[in-house]
Amino acid sequence: MKICEIENSTPLERLEMEEMVANNIQDNCSTAIKSFNVCQNLLFSGIYNHTEFSFTSHSPEHRTPRGMSKEQQLYLDSCLRIMGFTALRSNSMFCIADYMQAKNFGELYIIFPCDGFSFTWSKKRKYMSWINTPHGPLLASRADASATISIFGLKNKNFVNAVNSGNEILIHGDYYALKVYTDGAARVLKKLGIF
């Protein structure tokens, strides 16, 4: 349902829609809900081409690089793949707990990754685009991959720490998005027991 439809709906229709959204998120995103309550923080993304109050989607496949060259993205993705990561720069959505940063990239949405999602984050760097990779071969050797992962503190464990870090997080998988600047978003968060 789009925002304009919500605004033109009756108060009862709005509450029913918010209840449906809350139930869907509750049923599909328990890991994210538990993590957000532990962190007392949310995960945001700026999204273009959406105006809906809420929607569900899947992380992109073949994402066009921003903030680094295609060659650097290919190299970093090969490092991540070699080391067993699933959430790569090219197949993930970029999220961050810092809503001020997220809103620079489009309409501000709270992101609820669906259970079973994969993620990658840097313990040492706020943004994944600032990771400079060497010029040379586009595919990393195992030794290069291990060194790159270590140098930049790349992790794919402990979602609570990832959110609490305030650093960018790559999310791979299905997700629900809830538009921030709506009255209904606060009611949905309350129904989910977040904060």
Beta strands, then each sheet from edge to edge (+ up, - down):
strand 1: 44-47
strand 2: 54-58
strand 3: 93-95
strand 4: 107-113
strand 5: 118-122
strand 6: 154-155
strand 7: 169-172
strand 8: 174-179
sheet 1: 1+ 4- 8+ 2-
sheet 2: 3+ 7- 5+ 6-
end
